[in-house]
Amino acid sequence: MDLGVIFSIAGSGLEAQRVRMDVIASNLANAQTTRTPEGGPYRRRDVLFVTTPALPGTFQSALEAALRQVQVSRVVEDPRPFPEIYQPGHPDADERGYVQLPNVNILEEMVNLMAASRAYEANITILNTTKAMALRALEIGR
Amino acid sequence: MDIRLIQGMQWNPSSPTSAQPPSKAPDQGSFGALLERVLEETNRLQLEADAAVERLMTGRGENLHQAMIALAKAEVSLQFVIQVRNKMVEAYQELMRMQI
């Protein structure tokens, strides 16, 4: 079935956006976490997307070689510095009285969440449109 | 009617009759072979959709969108087979309507 290529490409997009939303949820849940097992506050995480060939194989036409799926290559940590607030009574305060908070910006995460959600819906639109086209094609000659 | 003609038709009890379909294996490239392949592919997609839904229902290991994609593929494939059947029945009826 020639639908398989479109379905797998869009399916990979859905999977990538879902992983991205997992990471965003992790960021939002840990936006106030000042203590982690590896020491220090929670560092914001992000995903990196990479393309993979949609039709693996060596003998491909030019079109087949150009089709690409998406995949999450790895989850990276944000290297931006931690914001500090002055709170001497906090159990995690250092000797100057400052507490380091996670470098998670709630507004930035919400915007990323909306972008991921829209990308997810866009991939679903591709799937629905493709399936509708296929079912209409079956009506040829009816 | 010569009774020796009837002796030509022998019943061979050793030939396996039950577990084999009529031995008209369609040659490659004929319409029967094509239809068989399409039916096998449809069956495979249906089983895959069933397995995907089962994995989704019994716990992690399947995403919701992967299960829905498998269901959509199975549905399109089944609709295609139904249309092929419709066309074949229509062609048969057309032939039957021909006056001798």
gemmi code that builds the backbone of each chain (N, CA, C; Angstrom):
import gemmi

chains = {
    "A": [
        ("MET", (0.843, -1.199, 0.000), (0.000, 0.000, 0.000), (0.872, 1.240, 0.000)),
        ("ASP", (0.632, 2.133, -0.930), (1.473, 3.317, -0.979), (1.138, 4.297, 0.132)),
        ("LEU", (0.087, 4.021, 0.899), (-0.197, 4.897, 2.026), (0.810, 4.718, 3.144)),
        ("GLY", (1.484, 3.590, 3.145), (2.345, 3.283, 4.282), (3.418, 4.325, 4.507)),
        ("VAL", (3.938, 4.901, 3.409), (5.019, 5.881, 3.570), (4.503, 7.124, 4.275)),
        ("ILE", (3.355, 7.637, 3.803), (2.821, 8.854, 4.419), (2.473, 8.591, 5.876)),
        ("PHE", (1.867, 7.436, 6.133), (1.488, 7.131, 7.510), (2.707, 7.034, 8.408)),
        ("SER", (3.791, 6.461, 7.899), (4.943, 6.319, 8.786), (5.641, 7.652, 8.978)),
        ("ILE", (5.655, 8.497, 7.951), (6.275, 9.813, 8.124), (5.479, 10.639, 9.126)),
        ("ALA", (4.162, 10.715, 8.933), (3.343, 11.485, 9.876), (3.378, 10.856, 11.265)),
        ("GLY", (3.420, 9.529, 11.311), (3.498, 8.869, 12.609), (4.775, 9.217, 13.347)),
        ("SER", (5.871, 9.344, 12.596), (7.119, 9.729, 13.252), (7.041, 11.157, 13.763)),
        ("GLY", (6.350, 12.028, 13.009), (6.162, 13.395, 13.504), (5.355, 13.423, 14.782)),
        ("LEU", (4.289, 12.611, 14.830), (3.473, 12.549, 16.045), (4.297, 12.060, 17.223)),
        ("GLU", (5.115, 11.034, 16.969), (5.934, 10.489, 18.048), (6.924, 11.529, 18.552)),
        ("ALA", (7.568, 12.267, 17.631), (8.552, 13.266, 18.034), (7.894, 14.370, 18.851)),
        ("GLN", (6.720, 14.826, 18.426), (6.051, 15.882, 19.192), (5.600, 15.380, 20.552)),
        ("ARG", (5.229, 14.104, 20.616), (4.819, 13.559, 21.908), (5.997, 13.521, 22.870)),
        ("VAL", (7.176, 13.136, 22.380), (8.363, 13.119, 23.240), (8.688, 14.536, 23.693)),
        ("ARG", (8.538, 15.491, 22.755), (8.800, 16.884, 23.115), (7.856, 17.343, 24.226)),
        ("MET", (6.587, 16.928, 24.142), (5.640, 17.319, 25.187), (5.974, 16.639, 26.500)),
        ("ASP", (6.510, 15.413, 26.453), (6.971, 14.767, 27.680), (8.029, 15.620, 28.366)),
        ("VAL", (8.983, 16.116, 27.578), (10.070, 16.910, 28.153), (9.538, 18.227, 28.689)),
        ("ILE", (8.592, 18.835, 27.961), (7.999, 20.085, 28.442), (7.268, 19.846, 29.764)),
        ("ALA", (6.559, 18.725, 29.851), (5.868, 18.412, 31.100), (6.863, 18.241, 32.236)),
        ("SER", (7.995, 17.591, 31.935), (9.028, 17.437, 32.959), (9.548, 18.791, 33.409)),
        ("ASN", (9.750, 19.697, 32.450), (10.227, 21.031, 32.811), (9.222, 21.760, 33.684)),
        ("LEU", (7.956, 21.694, 33.291), (6.936, 22.426, 34.045), (6.760, 21.857, 35.441)),
        ("ALA", (6.825, 20.533, 35.547), (6.623, 19.931, 36.867), (7.772, 20.273, 37.795)),
        ("ASN", (8.977, 20.422, 37.246), (10.163, 20.680, 38.071), (10.591, 22.126, 38.054)),
        ("ALA", (9.667, 23.032, 37.805), (10.048, 24.436, 37.683), (10.502, 25.033, 39.001)),
        ("GLN", (10.200, 24.386, 40.107), (10.610, 24.918, 41.413), (11.544, 23.971, 42.144)),
        ("THR", (12.073, 22.984, 41.462), (12.873, 21.962, 42.152), (14.280, 22.468, 42.391)),
        ("THR", (14.632, 22.640, 43.660), (15.956, 23.172, 43.972), (16.953, 22.081, 44.325)),
        ("ARG", (16.493, 20.841, 44.413), (17.397, 19.775, 44.840), (17.225, 18.585, 43.910)),
        ("THR", (18.312, 18.132, 43.307), (18.271, 16.958, 42.430), (19.298, 15.946, 42.908)),
        ("PRO", (19.165, 14.672, 42.536), (20.137, 13.661, 42.994), (21.572, 13.970, 42.599)),
        ("GLU", (21.759, 14.649, 41.453), (23.140, 14.945, 41.061), (23.616, 16.276, 41.607)),
        ("GLY", (22.834, 16.897, 42.539), (23.265, 18.135, 43.156), (22.807, 19.341, 42.368)),
        ("GLY", (22.421, 20.384, 43.058), (22.023, 21.592, 42.371), (20.575, 21.534, 41.962)),
        ("PRO", (20.091, 22.667, 41.437), (18.690, 22.688, 41.031), (18.470, 21.958, 39.711)),
        ("TYR", (17.172, 21.817, 39.343), (16.805, 21.153, 38.099), (17.217, 22.038, 36.930)),
        ("ARG", (17.862, 21.409, 35.943), (18.270, 22.158, 34.758), (17.300, 21.851, 33.641)),
        ("ARG", (16.850, 22.899, 32.973), (15.839, 22.734, 31.926), (16.358, 21.834, 30.819)),
        ("ARG", (15.462, 20.984, 30.321), (15.840, 20.054, 29.264), (15.098, 20.397, 27.986)),
        ("ASP", (15.714, 20.023, 26.865), (15.108, 20.255, 25.560), (15.420, 19.056, 24.672)),
        ("VAL", (14.658, 18.916, 23.575), (14.879, 17.787, 22.679), (15.537, 18.283, 21.405)),
        ("LEU", (16.309, 17.383, 20.790), (16.900, 17.661, 19.491), (16.292, 16.707, 18.477)),
        ("PHE", (15.775, 17.281, 17.365), (15.209, 16.453, 16.309), (16.263, 16.192, 15.248)),
        ("VAL", (16.195, 15.020, 14.662), (17.090, 14.679, 13.566), (16.267, 13.949, 12.518)),
        ("THR", (16.655, 14.055, 11.248), (15.908, 13.363, 10.197), (16.503, 11.976, 9.985)),
        ("THR", (15.620, 11.031, 9.666), (16.060, 9.689, 9.265), (15.367, 9.363, 7.944)),
        ("PRO", (15.987, 8.535, 7.127), (15.351, 8.223, 5.842), (14.020, 7.513, 6.042)),
        ("ALA", (13.029, 7.926, 5.279), (11.706, 7.323, 5.401), (11.662, 5.961, 4.741)),
        ("LEU", (12.425, 5.778, 3.677), (12.440, 4.502, 2.964), (13.871, 3.991, 2.968)),
        ("PRO", (14.215, 3.196, 3.936), (15.601, 2.737, 3.989), (15.933, 1.784, 2.857)),
        ("GLY", (17.126, 1.856, 2.369), (17.508, 1.021, 1.237), (18.529, 1.770, 0.415)),
        ("THR", (19.293, 1.061, -0.359), (20.337, 1.725, -1.134), (19.853, 2.078, -2.536)),
        ("PHE", (19.010, 1.250, -3.133), (18.574, 1.536, -4.497), (17.241, 2.271, -4.441)),
        ("GLN", (17.325, 3.569, -4.468), (16.114, 4.356, -4.364), (16.056, 5.352, -5.503)),
        ("SER", (14.828, 5.715, -5.842), (14.689, 6.814, -6.793), (14.994, 8.121, -6.059)),
        ("ALA", (15.097, 9.196, -6.829), (15.428, 10.487, -6.220), (14.352, 10.914, -5.241)),
        ("LEU", (13.097, 10.624, -5.572), (12.025, 11.017, -4.666), (12.081, 10.226, -3.371)),
        ("GLU", (12.307, 8.908, -3.494), (12.308, 8.087, -2.291), (13.456, 8.461, -1.382)),
        ("ALA", (14.566, 8.864, -1.962), (15.708, 9.224, -1.118), (15.469, 10.550, -0.426)),
        ("ALA", (14.590, 11.399, -0.953), (14.379, 12.717, -0.362), (13.396, 12.692, 0.794)),
        ("LEU", (12.583, 11.626, 0.875), (11.585, 11.581, 1.941), (12.245, 11.290, 3.272)),
        ("ARG", (11.845, 12.033, 4.290), (12.532, 11.943, 5.573), (11.528, 11.817, 6.708)),
        ("GLN", (11.864, 10.964, 7.647), (11.119, 10.938, 8.895), (11.883, 11.747, 9.936)),
        ("VAL", (11.211, 12.008, 11.057), (11.858, 12.771, 12.124), (12.008, 11.854, 13.322)),
        ("GLN", (13.028, 12.114, 14.093), (13.295, 11.288, 15.254), (13.953, 12.173, 16.306)),
        ("VAL", (13.690, 11.866, 17.563), (14.364, 12.599, 18.629), (15.743, 11.989, 18.812)),
        ("SER", (16.793, 12.773, 18.541), (18.139, 12.209, 18.648), (18.578, 12.131, 20.100)),
        ("ARG", (18.443, 13.245, 20.832), (18.757, 13.158, 22.257), (18.107, 14.316, 23.006)),
        ("VAL", (18.123, 14.184, 24.316), (17.598, 15.230, 25.187), (18.796, 15.981, 25.747)),
        ("VAL", (18.841, 17.280, 25.516), (19.987, 18.081, 25.958), (19.555, 18.957, 27.114)),
        ("GLU", (20.532, 19.399, 27.886), (20.250, 20.284, 29.004), (20.557, 21.715, 28.594)),
        ("ASP", (19.762, 22.613, 29.118), (19.919, 24.014, 28.777), (21.105, 24.578, 29.548)),
        ("PRO", (22.091, 25.158, 28.882), (23.274, 25.624, 29.611), (23.129, 27.010, 30.225)),
        ("ARG", (21.935, 27.617, 30.128), (21.809, 28.959, 30.681), (21.996, 28.938, 32.201)),
        ("PRO", (22.476, 30.030, 32.794), (22.753, 30.025, 34.246), (21.461, 30.027, 35.056)),
        ("PHE", (21.571, 29.539, 36.277), (20.413, 29.479, 37.152), (20.132, 30.866, 37.721)),
        ("PRO", (18.855, 31.238, 37.819), (18.551, 32.480, 38.538), (18.687, 32.253, 40.044)),
        ("GLU", (19.067, 33.323, 40.730), (19.251, 33.211, 42.177), (18.331, 34.179, 42.881)),
        ("ILE", (17.778, 33.726, 43.999), (17.005, 34.650, 44.825), (17.575, 34.600, 46.245)),
        ("TYR", (17.383, 35.696, 46.926), (17.937, 35.816, 48.267), (16.919, 35.283, 49.265)),
        ("GLN", (17.238, 34.127, 49.858), (16.319, 33.515, 50.811), (17.134, 32.761, 51.850)),
        ("PRO", (17.643, 33.459, 52.880), (18.601, 32.821, 53.803), (17.996, 31.671, 54.592)),
        ("GLY", (16.671, 31.651, 54.788), (16.082, 30.595, 55.598), (15.835, 29.306, 54.860)),
        ("HIS", (16.088, 29.306, 53.568), (15.805, 28.106, 52.761), (16.834, 27.023, 53.061)),
        ("PRO", (16.406, 25.767, 53.153), (17.381, 24.688, 53.445), (18.464, 24.529, 52.385)),
        ("ASP", (18.182, 24.959, 51.136), (19.175, 24.810, 50.080), (19.951, 26.101, 49.835)),
        ("ALA", (19.856, 27.066, 50.742), (20.588, 28.322, 50.538), (22.075, 28.085, 50.743)),
        ("ASP", (22.916, 28.767, 49.950), (24.365, 28.650, 50.158), (24.800, 29.629, 51.255)),
        ("GLU", (26.137, 29.789, 51.397), (26.615, 30.569, 52.551), (26.277, 32.043, 52.419)),
        ("ARG", (26.019, 32.541, 51.194), (25.653, 33.941, 51.077), (24.160, 34.144, 51.315)),
        ("GLY", (23.391, 33.077, 51.387), (21.952, 33.202, 51.574), (21.152, 33.141, 50.290)),
        ("TYR", (21.824, 32.830, 49.188), (21.119, 32.788, 47.916), (20.725, 31.352, 47.588)),
        ("VAL", (19.521, 31.210, 47.002), (19.041, 29.897, 46.545), (19.002, 29.915, 45.017)),
        ("GLN", (19.550, 28.876, 44.406), (19.509, 28.771, 42.948), (18.229, 28.064, 42.522)),
        ("LEU", (17.486, 28.704, 41.628), (16.253, 28.106, 41.122), (16.496, 27.527, 39.718)),
        ("PRO", (15.633, 26.604, 39.308), (15.805, 26.046, 37.948), (15.683, 27.127, 36.890)),
        ("ASN", (16.408, 26.955, 35.795), (16.371, 27.920, 34.687), (15.209, 27.614, 33.754)),
        ("VAL", (14.025, 27.385, 34.332), (12.822, 27.089, 33.554), (11.969, 28.335, 33.539)),
        ("ASN", (11.667, 28.829, 32.359), (10.801, 29.987, 32.197), (9.410, 29.458, 31.839)),
        ("ILE", (8.453, 29.720, 32.720), (7.115, 29.132, 32.527), (6.498, 29.586, 31.213)),
        ("LEU", (6.663, 30.886, 30.884), (6.046, 31.388, 29.658), (6.653, 30.716, 28.436)),
        ("GLU", (7.988, 30.556, 28.475), (8.655, 29.910, 27.350), (8.151, 28.476, 27.185)),
        ("GLU", (7.971, 27.769, 28.304), (7.494, 26.391, 28.223), (6.073, 26.336, 27.698)),
        ("MET", (5.240, 27.314, 28.104), (3.864, 27.293, 27.600), (3.826, 27.544, 26.108)),
        ("VAL", (4.679, 28.441, 25.614), (4.713, 28.691, 24.168), (5.186, 27.440, 23.441)),
        ("ASN", (6.218, 26.785, 23.992), (6.684, 25.543, 23.376), (5.598, 24.485, 23.400)),
        ("LEU", (4.829, 24.447, 24.472), (3.741, 23.484, 24.567), (2.714, 23.727, 23.478)),
        ("MET", (2.365, 25.002, 23.246), (1.395, 25.305, 22.191), (1.957, 24.948, 20.824)),
        ("ALA", (3.219, 25.216, 20.607), (3.823, 24.875, 19.315), (3.815, 23.373, 19.096)),
        ("ALA", (4.151, 22.610, 20.135), (4.157, 21.156, 20.007), (2.747, 20.636, 19.747)),
        ("SER", (1.766, 21.217, 20.428), (0.390, 20.784, 20.240), (-0.088, 21.073, 18.822)),
        ("ARG", (0.266, 22.241, 18.294), (-0.140, 22.556, 16.922), (0.552, 21.666, 15.918)),
        ("ALA", (1.811, 21.364, 16.164), (2.520, 20.470, 15.241), (1.893, 19.086, 15.268)),
        ("TYR", (1.492, 18.624, 16.464), (0.814, 17.332, 16.589), (-0.476, 17.336, 15.764)),
        ("GLU", (-1.260, 18.415, 15.899), (-2.514, 18.477, 15.147), (-2.260, 18.556, 13.651)),
        ("ALA", (-1.187, 19.229, 13.248), (-0.887, 19.317, 11.813), (-0.590, 17.941, 11.241)),
        ("ASN", (0.170, 17.129, 11.978), (0.456, 15.776, 11.504), (-0.809, 14.945, 11.432)),
        ("ILE", (-1.710, 15.134, 12.403), (-2.962, 14.386, 12.362), (-3.796, 14.814, 11.157)),
        ("THR", (-3.736, 16.102, 10.813), (-4.465, 16.567, 9.622), (-3.938, 15.886, 8.370)),
        ("ILE", (-2.628, 15.709, 8.297), (-2.064, 14.998, 7.149), (-2.637, 13.599, 7.078)),
        ("LEU", (-2.664, 12.896, 8.214), (-3.169, 11.522, 8.217), (-4.625, 11.473, 7.787)),
        ("ASN", (-5.431, 12.372, 8.344), (-6.857, 12.349, 8.001), (-7.076, 12.663, 6.537)),
        ("THR", (-6.353, 13.651, 6.024), (-6.525, 14.022, 4.622), (-6.112, 12.875, 3.709)),
        ("THR", (-5.003, 12.228, 4.042), (-4.548, 11.113, 3.212), (-5.568, 9.985, 3.215)),
        ("LYS", (-6.104, 9.672, 4.391), (-7.083, 8.583, 4.438), (-8.340, 8.971, 3.675)),
        ("ALA", (-8.767, 10.236, 3.762), (-9.958, 10.655, 3.025), (-9.712, 10.563, 1.528)),
        ("MET", (-8.506, 10.931, 1.081), (-8.177, 10.834, -0.337), (-8.228, 9.391, -0.795)),
        ("ALA", (-7.698, 8.487, 0.017), (-7.690, 7.078, -0.380), (-9.110, 6.547, -0.478)),
        ("LEU", (-9.959, 6.897, 0.488), (-11.331, 6.390, 0.439), (-12.100, 7.006, -0.727)),
        ("ARG", (-11.775, 8.245, -1.082), (-12.430, 8.827, -2.251), (-11.966, 8.145, -3.528)),
        ("ALA", (-10.685, 7.786, -3.560), (-10.178, 7.109, -4.757), (-10.887, 5.789, -4.980)),
        ("LEU", (-11.332, 5.156, -3.885), (-12.053, 3.898, -4.048), (-13.414, 4.104, -4.676)),
        ("GLU", (-13.872, 5.347, -4.780), (-15.179, 5.587, -5.387), (-15.090, 5.838, -6.875)),
        ("ILE", (-13.921, 5.692, -7.448), (-13.770, 5.887, -8.887), (-14.598, 4.839, -9.611)),
        ("GLY", (-15.412, 5.295, -10.523), (-16.179, 4.359, -11.327), (-17.412, 3.829, -10.642)),
        ("ARG", (-17.772, 4.415, -9.485), (-18.974, 3.904, -8.832), (-20.207, 4.514, -9.465)),
    ],
    "B": [
        ("MET", (-24.128, -48.106, -24.232), (-23.008, -47.515, -23.507), (-22.076, -48.631, -23.092)),
        ("ASP", (-20.831, -48.515, -23.483), (-19.865, -49.544, -23.217), (-19.445, -49.467, -21.756)),
        ("ILE", (-19.531, -50.580, -21.041), (-19.253, -50.537, -19.609), (-17.782, -50.395, -19.354)),
        ("ARG", (-16.935, -50.617, -20.353), (-15.505, -50.446, -20.120), (-15.126, -48.984, -19.976)),
        ("LEU", (-15.996, -48.100, -20.463), (-15.688, -46.679, -20.251), (-15.741, -46.316, -18.779)),
        ("ILE", (-16.679, -46.995, -18.060), (-16.791, -46.671, -16.636), (-15.579, -47.159, -15.882)),
        ("GLN", (-14.952, -48.217, -16.340), (-13.776, -48.700, -15.619), (-12.609, -47.749, -15.739)),
        ("GLY", (-12.614, -46.871, -16.680), (-11.529, -45.905, -16.793), (-11.505, -44.947, -15.624)),
        ("MET", (-12.681, -44.668, -15.030), (-12.716, -43.753, -13.901), (-12.492, -44.545, -12.639)),
        ("GLN", (-11.312, -44.429, -12.070), (-10.993, -45.206, -10.880), (-10.986, -44.288, -9.677)),
        ("TRP", (-11.463, -44.793, -8.596), (-11.423, -44.005, -7.360), (-10.141, -44.357, -6.638)),
        ("ASN", (-9.276, -43.381, -6.452), (-7.987, -43.631, -5.833), (-8.073, -43.192, -4.375)),
        ("PRO", (-8.184, -44.143, -3.436), (-8.369, -43.719, -2.044), (-7.109, -43.148, -1.418)),
        ("SER", (-5.957, -43.314, -2.051), (-4.735, -42.848, -1.406), (-4.485, -41.369, -1.643)),
        ("SER", (-5.236, -40.770, -2.569), (-4.959, -39.352, -2.832), (-5.557, -38.530, -1.699)),
        ("PRO", (-4.827, -37.632, -1.141), (-5.364, -36.794, -0.050), (-6.387, -35.817, -0.603)),
        ("THR", (-7.554, -35.864, -0.053), (-8.617, -34.992, -0.564), (-9.064, -33.962, 0.460)),
        ("SER", (-8.924, -34.300, 1.738), (-9.590, -33.438, 2.721), (-8.821, -32.153, 2.945)),
        ("ALA", (-7.523, -32.269, 3.244), (-6.825, -31.072, 3.730), (-6.269, -30.212, 2.608)),
        ("GLN", (-6.550, -30.551, 1.357), (-5.982, -29.726, 0.280), (-7.065, -29.018, -0.488)),
        ("PRO", (-6.837, -27.794, -0.825), (-7.787, -27.097, -1.685), (-7.688, -27.659, -3.095)),
        ("PRO", (-8.634, -27.397, -3.963), (-8.536, -27.875, -5.357), (-7.217, -27.446, -5.954)),
        ("SER", (-6.537, -28.396, -6.570), (-5.142, -28.179, -6.934), (-5.043, -27.321, -8.178)),
        ("LYS", (-5.620, -26.124, -8.110), (-5.421, -25.214, -9.226), (-4.611, -24.052, -8.697)),
        ("ALA", (-3.354, -24.315, -8.360), (-2.523, -23.217, -7.864), (-2.363, -22.186, -8.965)),
        ("PRO", (-2.786, -20.956, -8.758), (-2.711, -19.980, -9.847), (-1.259, -19.646, -10.151)),
        ("ASP", (-0.947, -19.553, -11.426), (0.430, -19.234, -11.798), (0.699, -17.775, -11.475)),
        ("GLN", (1.962, -17.485, -11.259), (2.349, -16.132, -10.859), (1.930, -15.135, -11.908)),
        ("GLY", (1.393, -14.010, -11.476), (1.011, -12.984, -12.413), (-0.432, -13.074, -12.828)),
        ("SER", (-1.114, -14.155, -12.518), (-2.517, -14.222, -12.882), (-3.333, -13.442, -11.863)),
        ("PHE", (-4.567, -13.228, -12.194), (-5.408, -12.416, -11.323), (-5.628, -13.102, -9.981)),
        ("GLY", (-5.702, -14.436, -10.003), (-5.911, -15.135, -8.746), (-4.765, -14.927, -7.782)),
        ("ALA", (-3.536, -14.950, -8.310), (-2.381, -14.727, -7.438), (-2.395, -13.314, -6.883)),
        ("LEU", (-2.763, -12.366, -7.732), (-2.819, -10.979, -7.271), (-3.845, -10.820, -6.158)),
        ("LEU", (-5.002, -11.440, -6.364), (-6.056, -11.346, -5.349), (-5.609, -11.977, -4.041)),
        ("GLU", (-4.900, -13.119, -4.159), (-4.422, -13.770, -2.945), (-3.481, -12.863, -2.183)),
        ("ARG", (-2.585, -12.199, -2.926), (-1.629, -11.315, -2.248), (-2.344, -10.169, -1.553)),
        ("VAL", (-3.332, -9.612, -2.231), (-4.054, -8.490, -1.632), (-4.781, -8.939, -0.376)),
        ("LEU", (-5.377, -10.127, -0.427), (-6.096, -10.624, 0.751), (-5.140, -10.898, 1.899)),
        ("GLU", (-3.965, -11.445, 1.573), (-3.000, -11.696, 2.646), (-2.553, -10.395, 3.284)),
        ("GLU", (-2.323, -9.372, 2.454), (-1.898, -8.084, 2.993), (-2.994, -7.487, 3.877)),
        ("THR", (-4.250, -7.589, 3.420), (-5.361, -7.071, 4.231), (-5.448, -7.802, 5.553)),
        ("ASN", (-5.301, -9.119, 5.499), (-5.361, -9.888, 6.733), (-4.243, -9.484, 7.678)),
        ("ARG", (-3.052, -9.284, 7.113), (-1.923, -8.908, 7.965), (-2.185, -7.566, 8.639)),
        ("LEU", (-2.749, -6.612, 7.880), (-3.026, -5.303, 8.473), (-4.097, -5.404, 9.546)),
        ("GLN", (-5.091, -6.244, 9.337), (-6.133, -6.413, 10.353), (-5.553, -6.996, 11.631)),
        ("LEU", (-4.701, -8.019, 11.473), (-4.106, -8.621, 12.672), (-3.206, -7.625, 13.388)),
        ("GLU", (-2.486, -6.831, 12.596), (-1.612, -5.830, 13.202), (-2.420, -4.805, 13.985)),
        ("ALA", (-3.559, -4.398, 13.433), (-4.409, -3.434, 14.137), (-4.943, -4.039, 15.426)),
        ("ASP", (-5.348, -5.311, 15.363), (-5.819, -5.974, 16.581), (-4.732, -6.003, 17.638)),
        ("ALA", (-3.529, -6.361, 17.221), (-2.426, -6.448, 18.178), (-2.101, -5.078, 18.752)),
        ("ALA", (-2.152, -4.044, 17.927), (-1.843, -2.697, 18.409), (-2.866, -2.253, 19.446)),
        ("VAL", (-4.138, -2.518, 19.186), (-5.172, -2.119, 20.151), (-5.017, -2.902, 21.448)),
        ("GLU", (-4.649, -4.187, 21.309), (-4.476, -4.979, 22.535), (-3.320, -4.442, 23.361)),
        ("ARG", (-2.213, -4.094, 22.678), (-1.062, -3.557, 23.415), (-1.422, -2.237, 24.060)),
        ("LEU", (-2.250, -1.445, 23.393), (-2.632, -0.164, 23.974), (-3.479, -0.372, 25.214)),
        ("MET", (-4.388, -1.349, 25.164), (-5.314, -1.546, 26.266), (-4.640, -2.166, 27.482)),
        ("THR", (-3.634, -2.992, 27.272), (-3.070, -3.715, 28.413), (-1.901, -2.982, 29.046)),
        ("GLY", (-1.591, -1.766, 28.614), (-0.519, -1.062, 29.288), (0.378, -0.361, 28.297)),
        ("ARG", (1.511, 0.098, 28.755), (2.413, 0.842, 27.889), (3.016, -0.088, 26.848)),
        ("GLY", (3.633, 0.496, 25.883), (4.218, -0.265, 24.789), (3.588, 0.131, 23.475)),
        ("GLU", (2.522, 0.880, 23.493), (1.897, 1.340, 22.260), (1.364, 2.744, 22.495)),
        ("ASN", (1.614, 3.610, 21.539), (1.046, 4.944, 21.635), (-0.353, 4.956, 21.056)),
        ("LEU", (-1.103, 5.934, 21.485), (-2.468, 6.052, 20.961), (-2.434, 6.323, 19.463)),
        ("HIS", (-1.514, 7.200, 19.022), (-1.547, 7.530, 17.598), (-1.065, 6.365, 16.745)),
        ("GLN", (-0.150, 5.558, 17.267), (0.283, 4.389, 16.495), (-0.861, 3.403, 16.325)),
        ("ALA", (-1.650, 3.207, 17.379), (-2.791, 2.292, 17.262), (-3.812, 2.844, 16.273)),
        ("MET", (-4.049, 4.163, 16.309), (-5.026, 4.739, 15.382), (-4.538, 4.641, 13.955)),
        ("ILE", (-3.237, 4.810, 13.740), (-2.690, 4.673, 12.388), (-2.875, 3.247, 11.900)),
        ("ALA", (-2.617, 2.270, 12.766), (-2.800, 0.875, 12.345), (-4.253, 0.613, 11.991)),
        ("LEU", (-5.191, 1.172, 12.780), (-6.610, 0.985, 12.482), (-6.983, 1.630, 11.147)),
        ("ALA", (-6.441, 2.812, 10.877), (-6.773, 3.487, 9.618), (-6.248, 2.695, 8.431)),
        ("LYS", (-5.030, 2.173, 8.543), (-4.475, 1.373, 7.443), (-5.341, 0.144, 7.188)),
        ("ALA", (-5.749, -0.522, 8.275), (-6.568, -1.726, 8.111), (-7.904, -1.381, 7.461)),
        ("GLU", (-8.472, -0.245, 7.859), (-9.767, 0.132, 7.304), (-9.681, 0.405, 5.814)),
        ("VAL", (-8.651, 1.142, 5.400), (-8.522, 1.455, 3.982), (-8.311, 0.174, 3.182)),
        ("SER", (-7.490, -0.714, 3.709), (-7.232, -1.951, 2.994), (-8.509, -2.784, 2.863)),
        ("LEU", (-9.303, -2.824, 3.925), (-10.548, -3.596, 3.863), (-11.525, -2.985, 2.865)),
        ("GLN", (-11.620, -1.660, 2.848), (-12.509, -0.999, 1.881), (-12.079, -1.316, 0.454)),
        ("PHE", (-10.768, -1.370, 0.234), (-10.276, -1.687, -1.094), (-10.721, -3.083, -1.508)),
        ("VAL", (-10.593, -4.050, -0.601), (-10.996, -5.422, -0.926), (-12.494, -5.485, -1.205)),
        ("ILE", (-13.275, -4.728, -0.438), (-14.724, -4.729, -0.654), (-15.045, -4.183, -2.038)),
        ("GLN", (-14.340, -3.130, -2.453), (-14.597, -2.564, -3.777), (-14.207, -3.535, -4.877)),
        ("VAL", (-13.096, -4.251, -4.669), (-12.696, -5.252, -5.669), (-13.783, -6.308, -5.794)),
        ("ARG", (-14.311, -6.755, -4.666), (-15.385, -7.751, -4.697), (-16.597, -7.221, -5.434)),
        ("ASN", (-16.948, -5.949, -5.170), (-18.108, -5.366, -5.840), (-17.917, -5.369, -7.351)),
        ("LYS", (-16.724, -4.982, -7.782), (-16.481, -4.922, -9.218), (-16.534, -6.310, -9.836)),
        ("MET", (-16.015, -7.298, -9.113), (-16.036, -8.654, -9.664), (-17.456, -9.161, -9.784)),
        ("VAL", (-18.264, -8.901, -8.770), (-19.662, -9.351, -8.814), (-20.398, -8.648, -9.946)),
        ("GLU", (-20.105, -7.359, -10.109), (-20.749, -6.605, -11.185), (-20.371, -7.166, -12.551)),
        ("ALA", (-19.085, -7.482, -12.717), (-18.644, -8.046, -13.993), (-19.303, -9.391, -14.242)),
        ("TYR", (-19.421, -10.192, -13.189), (-20.069, -11.498, -13.335), (-21.521, -11.344, -13.755)),
        ("GLN", (-22.203, -10.416, -13.109), (-23.611, -10.220, -13.460), (-23.763, -9.709, -14.873)),
        ("GLU", (-22.826, -8.876, -15.293), (-22.863, -8.372, -16.664), (-22.718, -9.515, -17.658)),
        ("LEU", (-21.799, -10.432, -17.348), (-21.620, -11.574, -18.238), (-22.850, -12.456, -18.251)),
        ("MET", (-23.472, -12.626, -17.103), (-24.642, -13.507, -17.034), (-25.808, -12.944, -17.799)),
        ("ARG", (-25.788, -11.610, -17.972), (-26.932, -11.002, -18.665), (-26.835, -11.155, -20.179)),
        ("MET", (-25.702, -11.625, -20.666), (-25.530, -11.705, -22.113), (-26.427, -12.791, -22.690)),
        ("GLN", (-27.056, -12.443, -23.785), (-27.951, -13.404, -24.425), (-27.122, -14.400, -25.196)),
        ("ILE", (-27.523, -15.662, -25.152), (-26.763, -16.697, -25.860), (-27.112, -16.634, -27.335)),
    ],
}
model = gemmi.Model(1)
for chain_id, residues in chains.items():
    chain = gemmi.Chain(chain_id)
    for i, (resn, *xyz) in enumerate(residues, 1):
        res = gemmi.Residue()
        res.name, res.seqid = resn, gemmi.SeqId(i, " ")
        for name, pos in zip(("N", "CA", "C"), xyz):
            atom = gemmi.Atom()
            atom.name, atom.element = name, gemmi.Element(name[0])
            atom.pos, atom.b_iso = gemmi.Position(*pos), 0.0
            res.add_atom(atom)
        chain.add_residue(res)
    model.add_chain(chain)
structure = gemmi.Structure()
structure.add_model(model)
structure.setup_entities()
